Each structure stands twice: as C-alpha cells, then as structure tokens.
C-alpha cells in the first residue's frame, strides 16, 4: 500500500497547487438562490445556487464541519436551489422537493482548494432527463480539501452529517429504498458509510471509480462494499492509480481492464488533466453517456481482463442466466436473478471519446500446425470509421486463437477483413494455412451468427482480404 500512496501523493500535490493558483482570489463561499453568502455575511441579489469554492484563508477561518445541499428537479434543471431542513417548513424557500419521487444524491470526492467540479451539473441534468426525481448535490468542500490523508481520516464525519439530513427526508415522507447515492472517487466511500449507518437499507449506491489510495486494504466497514445498500455497483477506470482495484459492489464494471483508458494521455508531458486524472474521471463521463442512452454499455463476467480479451467469456449465461449487466439506471443494472451476486467483476471495452460506445467483436482464428512461430496482423475495415487492427503471435503447439476487439460499429457493418503475415523473413513461418477465420459479436448466442471464411493460404508476400456483403437488420 505504501508504494501506491508514495506514487500518488506527488501527483495530488502538483494537481492541487495548479488548481489553487488559478482560483486564487475567489471570495465566494457559497451562492444561494435567495442570496449570496460571503465571509462578512453580506447579501447580494438572488441567483442560482452553486458549489462552494474555498481559498486557503477561508479554509483556515472556517468554523468546523459544513455540509451544504443543492436541489435540482425537473422544474429547476438549470437553476439549483439551496436545500435545508427548513425548506420543508419555510414558505419563503418554496422548495420543489417531492418526497413521493425517488431521490438521487450526488457526492463529490477530494477537491483541491479553490476548485469546483465541472461535471456536477451535467450529471444532475442527465439524471433528470432520464427519470423524474429529486437530485441533491452534497457540497462538503470544507472536509474534502486540504491534505488527502486528512480528508480520508475525516470523511466519516461527513457521512454522519448526511445521515442526519437523510433522517429529515425520511421524516417528511421519503423512503430509504427510494434513495440512490452516486459517489465519485472518495465520495463513493462517503456514500458507503452513509449506507452502513442505515444498515444497508438505502436503495442503491453507484461508485464512480471509488478512491483507491488508503482504502484498498481497509476493512469493509471503512470502505464501500455490497452490504451498504440493497444494490451497489461500481465503475472502475483508474484502478492502478487513484481508483480502487478490488470489487466493492454487487457488480463491478472494469472498463478496458479498469485502467489506462483509451483516449487518455500516457505521457507525463501531456496536459495535467490528460495525464493525471483523465483515467479517473472517465467513469463519470461514461456514466453520463449511459444516462443519455447513446448505446448499451454491457459487461461480461470473467475471472480476469486477460481471459476476457482472449475470448474465454463470451456471454452472461452462467453467472447471470443470460442477462448481461448494463451501466445506467436499470434496476440492479439489468440483473434479473435473485439473489444478486456479490463482488462480481464484469469487463467491457469502450471507444476513446463520448459516447464511448463499442461493440465487442470476437475474432477466432484456426490454423494448421506450424513448424515455426508466426505473426499475423488482422484488420477489420468499416465504412466511415478507422480500421480495427490486432496482431496475433502464432505458436507451434497452438492452433486456435481468440481475441475480443472493440468496434465502433456492429458486426453487420464490418465490410472487409484483411490478414497479413508480418513475421520476420528467416525466423518465422513463411506460408500459413488458415483453416478458418470467424467474426461474431458478443454476447455470443449462436454459432450461426458468425461470419466465417474457410481455407485461406497466406503467403509471406501477399496479404489476403475478403469483402463481406451483409445488411443490418432494422427494427
């Protein structure tokens, strides 16, 4: 654990310094719908509520724990209001909270001083476009800032304050099972402890890349786990750095293996966002795409990412009886079996940019026995999209090869397949007899749905190609 933390801390420090320097001089503590509250308690004309931004001097002068709540509903999607327990009784506040509707509660994670998460409004509005609900945004900047170690040591205080507020909601008609917490990074563990305080009776918790540093080796009581709600799901995108690498929900989605997301910079010379937190924040943006219903983002249960990529997990029949879990707001992520499994790891591939849609194409290649090892490059061509390429190393004692590839288009839109012998002239097999090459789309339901070409003789100098003539079915 120490080596993880030692590698993460310098990046956190750099990121905090950069953000704080750009936000220096901002005097706003909290903007409310009825007034703008500042440190000298003076008020200004009404405007929409927003998350707090806190400078170092304001943080030093803050009087203990402060947790604030913003409310958005379909009647005020573009203009949040401050929400307090007095909102139920004070006619001047005119709250639009409706206890008969489900309530979505967004909890941000660690925040550098002076920073404000830019994704909160988009997430709240995405939820409201998907379902008629109350959306509460928890603003706990006074405990989410300063040193990360200090924030981790104090996050349970925030959870206790939130639980007190939840009791107020329940006393005015809300039901625990109608509450859905969406926690980002460290906010996922805050949501988890709230669930613990209610003995796991809250309806749902969604952890968007739950924080990893200082949590991976914690007891279940001290981090998000499946007992915290009736249903817990997590999306992992940065499990080798800021995110947690172990399953923490009933179902855990590991996107692209849970690390090194496509489209994020791999060089430290790239932008601060691209190199430091792009992987970590990808969970939020993928969840937003799922709310927009751009495409089904489904996961496949498998023991490891390597086994998934090698085509050993092509459906959801054994684990989920045929229904693959899906990112989004479907009840229990679309899982229909009961009881729901615990800590089930599922894997999926995504594209490099929004809406992150990817079709999982299974490539299956069978060859005659080889005298030498060989290398082939397989290219799938589509109209209007970049080609999909993958290289396979062929061995003398292995004849069947499988690989799952991400495609922006479904199988029915793949127009061509090309295979090229790319092995070195003297050290690799020259002529390769390919018994068959097949393409199918996951989840794989029947061999009849595969596209196959038989008996291909591949020489070193002459690449082989084949055009598919097919039409997509229309609904």
C-alpha positions in Angstrom: 0.0 0.0 0.0 2.9 2.4 0.8 4.3 2.3 -2.7 0.9 3.2 -4.2 0.5 6.1 -1.8 4.0 7.3 -2.3 3.5 7.4 -6.1 0.1 9.1 -5.9 0.9 11.8 -3.3 3.2 13.9 -5.6 0.7 14.0 -8.3 -2.1 15.0 -5.9 0.2 17.8 -4.6 1.0 19.1 -8.1 -2.6 19.0 -9.2 -3.7 20.9 -6.0 -1.1 23.6 -6.5 -2.1 24.1 -10.1 -5.8 24.3 -9.4 -5.4 26.5 -6.3 -3.2 29.0 -8.2 -5.8 29.5 -10.9 -8.5 30.0 -8.3 -6.7 32.4 -6.0 -8.6 35.5 -5.1 -12.1 34.0 -5.4 -14.0 35.3 -2.4 -17.3 33.4 -2.9 -18.0 30.8 -0.2 -21.5 29.8 -1.3 -24.0 31.2 -3.7 -27.6 30.6 -2.7 -30.9 31.1 -4.5 -32.1 33.7 -2.1 -28.8 35.5 -1.6 -25.1 35.2 -2.0 -23.4 34.5 1.4 -19.9 35.7 1.9 -17.5 35.7 4.8 -18.7 39.1 6.0 -22.3 37.8 5.9 -23.4 40.5 3.5 -26.0 39.5 0.9 -26.3 40.2 -2.8 -29.1 39.8 -5.4 -30.7 36.4 -5.9 -29.1 34.0 -8.2 -28.9 30.2 -8.8 -27.0 28.2 -6.2 -23.6 26.7 -7.0 -20.9 24.6 -5.3 -18.6 26.4 -2.9 -15.1 27.4 -3.8 -12.8 27.9 -0.8 -9.4 29.6 -0.7 -6.7 28.7 1.8 -7.5 31.7 4.0 -11.2 30.9 4.1 -10.4 27.3 4.8 -8.3 28.3 7.8 -11.1 30.5 9.2 -13.9 28.0 8.6 -15.8 27.1 11.7 -15.8 23.3 11.7 -17.7 20.9 9.5 -20.0 22.5 6.9 -22.1 20.3 4.6 -24.4 22.1 2.2 -27.0 20.7 -0.2 -28.2 21.9 -3.6 -31.5 20.7 -5.1 -32.4 20.3 -8.7 -35.7 18.9 -10.1 -37.3 18.9 -13.5 -38.9 22.3 -12.6 -35.5 23.8 -12.0 -33.0 21.8 -14.0 -30.9 24.9 -14.9 -31.0 26.7 -11.6 -30.2 24.8 -8.4 -31.6 26.0 -5.1 -30.2 25.7 -1.6 -31.9 22.9 0.3 -32.0 22.7 4.1 -34.3 21.1 6.7 -36.1 24.4 6.9 -37.0 24.0 3.2 -39.9 21.8 4.3 -41.5 24.3 6.6 -40.4 27.8 5.5 -42.8 29.1 2.8 -40.3 31.7 1.7 -37.9 29.0 0.4 -40.6 27.3 -1.8 -38.7 24.0 -2.2 -39.6 21.9 -5.2 -38.6 18.7 -3.4 -41.2 16.0 -3.8 -41.0 13.1 -1.3 -43.1 10.8 -3.5 -40.3 10.8 -6.1 -37.0 8.9 -6.0 -34.1 11.0 -4.8 -30.6 10.9 -6.4 -27.8 12.1 -4.1 -24.5 13.1 -5.8 -21.4 13.2 -3.6 -18.2 14.6 -5.0 -14.8 13.4 -3.9 -11.5 15.0 -2.9 -11.3 18.6 -4.0 -8.3 20.9 -4.2 -8.7 24.2 -2.5 -10.3 26.7 -4.9 -11.6 24.1 -7.3 -15.1 23.3 -8.4 -16.0 20.0 -10.2 -17.3 20.9 -13.6 -19.2 17.6 -14.1 -21.8 18.0 -11.4 -24.4 20.0 -13.3 -24.2 17.7 -16.3 -24.6 14.6 -14.1 -27.6 16.1 -12.3 -29.3 17.1 -15.6 -28.5 13.8 -17.1 -30.3 12.0 -14.2 -33.3 14.3 -14.5 -33.6 13.7 -18.2 -33.7 10.0 -17.5 -36.0 10.0 -14.6 -38.4 12.3 -12.7 -36.6 12.7 -9.4 -35.1 15.0 -6.8 -31.4 15.4 -7.3 -29.4 16.6 -4.3 -25.8 17.6 -4.6 -23.8 17.3 -1.4 -21.2 20.0 -1.1 -18.6 19.1 1.6 -15.7 21.1 0.4 -14.7 22.1 4.0 -13.9 18.4 4.6 -12.9 17.4 1.1 -10.0 19.8 0.7 -6.5 20.3 2.2 -4.3 17.2 2.6 -5.7 13.9 1.1 -4.7 11.9 4.3 -6.6 14.4 6.4 -9.7 14.1 4.2 -9.7 10.3 4.4 -9.4 10.5 8.2 -12.4 12.7 8.5 -14.8 11.5 5.7 -17.0 9.6 8.2 -17.9 12.9 9.9 -19.4 14.0 6.6 -21.3 10.7 6.3 -22.8 11.2 9.7 -24.0 14.7 8.8 -25.5 13.4 5.6 -27.3 10.6 7.5 -28.8 13.2 9.8 -30.1 15.0 6.7 -31.5 11.7 5.3 -33.4 11.2 8.5 -35.0 14.6 7.9 -36.0 13.5 4.4 -37.5 10.2 5.7 -39.5 12.1 8.4 -41.1 14.1 5.6 -42.1 11.1 3.5 -39.1 9.9 1.6 -38.3 6.1 1.8 -34.8 4.7 2.3 -35.3 2.3 -0.6 -36.0 5.3 -3.0 -32.6 6.8 -2.3 -29.8 6.4 -4.8 -26.4 7.7 -3.9 -23.9 8.4 -6.7 -20.4 8.9 -5.2 -17.4 9.9 -7.2 -13.9 8.8 -6.1 -13.8 9.4 -2.3 -17.5 10.3 -2.4 -18.2 6.7 -3.1 -16.9 5.7 0.3 -18.8 8.6 1.9 -21.9 7.1 0.3 -20.9 3.7 1.6 -20.6 4.8 5.2 -24.0 6.5 5.0 -25.4 3.2 3.8 -23.6 1.5 6.7 -25.3 3.9 9.2 -28.7 2.8 7.7 -27.7 -0.9 7.9 -27.7 -1.3 4.2 -31.4 -0.3 3.7 -30.9 2.5 1.3 -31.9 1.6 -2.2 -28.8 2.0 -4.3 -25.2 3.2 -4.4 -23.2 3.8 -7.6 -19.5 4.3 -7.1 -17.8 6.1 -10.0 -14.2 5.0 -9.8 -14.2 4.7 -5.9 -11.0 6.1 -4.4 -8.1 3.6 -4.0 -5.3 5.2 -2.0 -5.8 4.4 1.7 -8.9 2.3 1.0 -7.8 -0.9 -0.7 -6.7 -2.6 2.5 -9.3 -1.1 4.7 -11.9 -3.3 6.4 -15.3 -3.5 4.7 -16.7 -1.3 7.4 -14.4 1.5 6.4 -15.0 1.5 2.6 -17.7 0.9 0.1 -18.9 -2.7 0.0 -22.1 -4.7 -1.1 -23.7 -4.6 2.3 -24.0 -0.8 2.2 -27.2 -0.8 0.1 -29.8 -3.0 -1.4 -27.8 -2.8 -4.6 -24.2 -1.5 -5.0 -22.4 -1.1 -8.3 -19.1 0.4 -9.2 -17.4 1.6 -12.4 -13.6 1.2 -12.3 -11.4 3.2 -14.7 -8.2 4.1 -12.9 -7.6 1.1 -10.6 -3.8 1.4 -10.9 -3.6 4.9 -9.6 -6.4 6.9 -8.0 -9.2 4.3 -8.1 -9.6 1.1 -6.1 -8.6 -2.2 -7.8 -10.8 -4.6 -5.8 -14.5 -5.3 -6.3 -16.7 -3.3 -3.9 -20.2 -3.8 -5.2 -22.7 -6.4 -6.2 -21.4 -5.9 -9.7 -18.2 -4.1 -10.6 -17.7 -2.8 -14.2 -14.0 -2.7 -15.2 -13.7 -0.6 -18.3 -10.8 -1.5 -20.5 -9.5 -3.6 -17.6 -10.1 -0.8 -15.1 -7.1 1.2 -16.1 -5.4 3.1 -18.9 -8.5 4.3 -20.7 -8.3 4.8 -24.5 -8.0 8.5 -25.4 -6.2 9.4 -22.2 -2.6 10.6 -22.4 0.1 8.1 -21.4 2.9 10.7 -21.3 3.7 12.9 -18.4 4.5 15.7 -20.9 0.8 15.8 -21.9 -1.7 18.2 -20.2 -2.3 18.0 -16.5 -5.8 16.6 -17.0 -4.8 14.2 -19.7 -2.0 12.6 -17.7 -3.2 12.9 -14.1 -6.9 12.5 -13.8 -8.3 11.6 -17.3 -8.5 7.8 -16.4 -10.0 8.6 -13.0 -12.7 10.9 -14.4 -13.6 8.6 -17.3 -16.0 6.8 -15.0 -18.1 10.0 -14.7 -18.2 10.6 -18.4 -19.1 7.1 -19.3 -21.9 7.1 -16.8 -23.2 10.3 -18.3 -23.2 8.7 -21.8 -25.1 5.7 -20.3 -27.7 8.2 -18.9 -28.1 9.6 -22.4 -28.8 6.1 -23.7 -26.4 6.5 -26.6 -25.7 2.8 -26.7 -25.9 -0.2 -24.2 -22.7 -0.4 -22.2 -22.8 -4.0 -21.0 -20.2 -6.0 -19.1 -19.2 -9.7 -19.3 -18.4 -11.6 -16.2 -14.9 -13.1 -16.2 -12.2 -14.0 -13.8 -9.7 -11.6 -15.3 -9.3 -9.0 -18.1 -6.7 -11.2 -19.9 -9.2 -14.1 -20.0 -11.9 -11.7 -21.3 -9.7 -10.4 -24.1 -8.7 -13.9 -25.1 -12.3 -14.8 -25.7 -13.0 -17.0 -22.8 -16.0 -15.1 -21.5 -18.4 -14.5 -24.4 -21.8 -14.4 -22.7 -23.6 -14.0 -19.3 -25.4 -17.3 -19.2 -23.6 -19.0 -16.3 -23.4 -16.1 -14.0 -26.5 -14.0 -14.8 -28.6 -16.6 -16.6 -28.3 -14.8 -19.9 -28.8 -11.1 -19.0 -25.6 -9.1 -19.0 -25.4 -6.2 -16.5 -25.6 -2.7 -18.1 -24.3 0.6 -16.9 -27.1 3.1 -16.2 -30.3 3.3 -14.3 -31.9 -0.1 -15.0 -32.9 -1.8 -11.8 -30.0 -3.8 -10.4 -28.1 -2.8 -13.6 -30.5 -5.1 -15.5 -29.6 -8.2 -13.5 -32.7 -10.3 -13.1 -31.5 -13.2 -11.0 -32.1 -13.3 -7.2 -30.2 -13.0 -5.0 -27.8 -10.7 -6.9 -24.2 -12.0 -6.8 -21.7 -10.1 -4.6 -18.4 -8.6 -5.9 -18.9 -9.9 -9.5 -16.3 -8.5 -11.8 -17.5 -7.7 -15.3 -15.4 -6.4 -18.2 -16.1 -4.2 -21.2 -14.3 -2.2 -23.9 -15.0 1.4 -24.8 -14.1 3.8 -27.6 -11.8 6.7 -26.9 -14.4 9.5 -26.8 -18.0 10.2 -26.0 -20.4 8.4 -26.2 -17.7 5.7 -25.6 -19.8 3.1 -27.5 -18.1 -0.1 -28.5 -19.3 -3.3 -30.0 -17.4 -6.4 -28.8 -16.2 -8.4 -31.8 -14.8 -11.8 -31.2 -12.1 -12.9 -33.7 -11.5 -16.7 -33.9 -8.6 -18.0 -36.0 -7.7 -21.6 -36.5 -4.5 -22.7 -38.3 -2.8 -25.9 -39.3 0.2 -26.9 -37.2 3.2 -24.7 -37.8 6.9 -25.6 -38.0 7.9 -22.2 -36.8 6.2 -19.4 -34.9 4.5 -16.8 -36.9 2.9 -13.3 -36.6 -0.2 -12.1 -38.4 -1.9 -8.8 -38.5 -5.7 -8.8 -38.8 -7.5 -5.7 -40.0 -11.3 -5.1 -39.9 -12.4 -2.4 -42.3 -15.6 -0.3 -41.8 -17.1 2.4 -43.9 -16.6 5.9 -42.3 -14.6 4.7 -39.3 -11.0 3.9 -38.6 -9.8 0.3 -39.3 -9.6 -2.1 -36.3 -6.2 -3.8 -36.1 -4.8 -6.5 -33.9 -1.6 -8.6 -34.2 -1.5 -12.3 -33.2 1.6 -14.3 -32.4 1.1 -17.9 -33.6 2.9 -20.8 -31.8 3.8 -24.3 -33.0 1.8 -26.1 -30.3 -1.4 -24.0 -30.6 -3.9 -24.0 -33.4 -6.9 -21.9 -32.2 -6.6 -18.2 -31.3 -9.3 -15.9 -30.0 -9.3 -12.1 -29.4 -12.1 -9.7 -28.4 -11.8 -6.4 -30.2 -13.6 -3.1 -29.8 -15.5 -1.7 -32.8 -17.5 1.5 -33.2 -19.9 -0.3 -35.5 -21.8 -3.6 -35.1 -20.7 -6.8 -36.8 -23.2 -6.2 -39.7 -21.3 -3.0 -40.7 -17.9 -4.6 -40.9 -17.1 -4.5 -44.6 -13.7 -6.2 -45.0 -11.2 -8.4 -43.3 -7.5 -8.5 -44.2 -4.8 -10.8 -42.9 -1.1 -10.2 -43.4 1.9 -12.3 -42.5 4.2 -9.9 -40.6 6.8 -12.4 -39.3 10.5 -11.9 -39.8 11.8 -13.4 -43.0 14.2 -16.0 -41.6 12.8 -16.7 -38.1 9.0 -17.0 -38.7 6.8 -19.4 -40.7 6.5 -18.4 -44.3 3.3 -20.0 -45.5 0.4 -20.3 -43.2 -2.7 -22.5 -43.8 -5.7 -20.9 -42.0 -8.4 -23.4 -41.6 -11.0 -20.7 -40.7 -11.3 -17.2 -39.5 -14.6 -16.2 -37.9 -16.1 -13.0 -36.5 -19.0 -12.8 -34.1 -20.5 -10.1 -31.8 -20.8 -10.5 -28.1 -22.8 -11.6 -26.3 -22.4 -14.8 -28.4 -25.7 -16.5 -28.6 -25.3 -18.9 -31.5 -22.5 -20.1 -33.9 -25.0 -19.3 -36.8 -24.5 -15.6 -36.2 -20.8 -15.7 -37.0 -19.1 -14.5 -40.3 -16.6 -17.2 -41.3 -14.2 -17.7 -44.2 -12.6 -21.2 -44.7 -9.3 -22.5 -46.1 -7.0 -19.5 -46.5 -3.5 -19.9 -47.7 -1.4 -17.0 -46.5 2.0 -16.3 -48.0 4.6 -14.0 -46.7 4.5 -11.6 -49.6 0.8 -11.5 -50.4 -1.8 -10.2 -47.9 -5.2 -11.8 -48.0 -8.5 -9.9 -47.9 -12.2 -10.6 -48.1 -15.2 -8.4 -48.6 -18.4 -9.1 -46.6 -21.8 -8.5 -48.2 -24.3 -8.1 -45.5 -27.1 -5.8 -44.3 -28.0 -4.8 -40.8 -31.5 -5.7 -39.6 -33.8 -2.8 -38.9 -36.2 -2.7 -36.0 
